[in-house]
Amino acid sequence: MNLEEQERLNQRNRGNLPQQEKKYWFKPKEYGWGVTPVTLEGWGMTFLFMGVLFLIAWGNGLTQEAIIPSKSDIVLFFIETLVSVFGFIQLIKNRVEGGLKWRWGVREESR
């Protein structure tokens, strides 16, 4: 079987395969860019992310009242926070119903 025949067979079979129902952990907000957890997995990821942010703040000394953090600690905190936010978005982007994008609310169809 050559490559073209294999590709045609694959295309034909794709339509016959039952699609797995994807379970979304987050639903999008109606306006703007954002999501809300709707399953236990979504809430678990959200609380895990909050814990990571707390550990970053604690690790950089930003939770201690008596000590004023140095400028390098603050810069490191922001860099670690940005990396964590980017990582969290990458982890959840496939678990958002309709994907991550800006939304303008429900638009009425023009007549």
C-alpha positions in Angstrom: 0.0 0.0 0.0 1.5 3.3 -1.0 1.4 6.6 0.9 -1.6 8.0 -1.0 -3.8 5.0 -0.5 -2.9 5.0 3.2 -3.9 8.7 3.5 -7.2 8.1 1.8 -7.9 5.1 4.0 -7.1 7.3 7.1 -9.4 10.0 5.9 -12.2 7.6 5.3 -11.8 6.0 8.7 -11.7 9.3 10.6 -15.4 9.8 9.8 -16.3 6.4 11.1 -14.5 6.6 14.4 -16.6 7.6 17.4 -15.5 10.9 18.9 -14.5 10.9 22.5 -16.6 13.3 24.5 -14.1 15.8 26.0 -14.7 16.8 29.6 -14.1 20.5 30.0 -12.8 21.7 33.4 -13.4 25.4 32.8 -16.1 27.4 31.1 -15.3 30.8 29.5 -16.6 34.1 30.8 -19.3 35.8 28.7 -17.3 39.0 28.3 -13.5 39.4 28.0 -10.8 36.9 28.4 -11.1 34.5 31.4 -12.4 31.2 32.6 -14.3 29.8 35.6 -13.7 26.3 37.0 -16.8 24.0 36.6 -15.5 20.6 37.7 -13.5 19.2 40.6 -10.5 19.0 38.4 -10.8 22.6 37.4 -11.1 23.7 41.0 -8.2 21.5 42.0 -6.0 23.1 39.3 -7.1 26.5 40.4 -6.2 25.8 44.1 -2.9 24.2 43.1 -2.0 27.3 41.1 -2.9 29.5 44.1 -0.6 27.3 46.3 2.2 27.7 43.8 1.8 31.5 43.8 1.9 31.4 47.6 5.0 29.3 47.6 6.7 31.7 45.2 5.8 34.6 47.5 7.0 32.8 50.6 10.2 31.6 48.9 11.1 35.2 48.0 10.4 36.5 51.5 7.3 38.5 50.5 5.1 37.0 53.3 7.3 38.1 56.2 6.2 41.3 57.8 9.5 42.3 59.5 11.7 41.9 56.5 11.6 44.3 53.6 12.4 42.3 50.5 15.3 43.4 48.3 14.8 44.6 44.7 16.2 41.3 43.4 13.7 39.3 45.4 10.9 41.4 44.0 12.2 41.0 40.4 12.6 37.3 40.9 9.1 37.1 42.3 7.6 38.7 39.2 9.6 36.5 36.9 8.6 33.3 38.7 5.0 34.5 38.8 4.9 35.2 35.0 6.4 31.8 34.3 3.8 30.2 36.6 0.9 32.0 34.9 2.1 31.0 31.5 2.5 27.4 32.6 -1.0 27.4 34.1 -2.5 28.8 30.9 -0.7 26.1 28.9 -2.0 23.4 31.2 -5.6 24.5 31.0 -6.0 25.8 27.5 -7.2 22.5 26.1 -9.7 22.1 29.0 -11.7 25.3 28.3 -15.0 24.9 26.5 -14.6 26.8 23.2 -10.9 27.5 23.8 -9.2 30.5 25.3 -10.1 33.7 23.4 -11.6 37.1 23.8 -15.4 37.1 24.0 -17.8 39.9 23.4 -20.8 38.2 25.0 -23.8 36.7 23.2 -24.3 38.5 19.9 -27.7 38.7 18.3 -27.7 37.7 14.7 -28.4 40.6 12.4 -31.5 40.3 10.3 
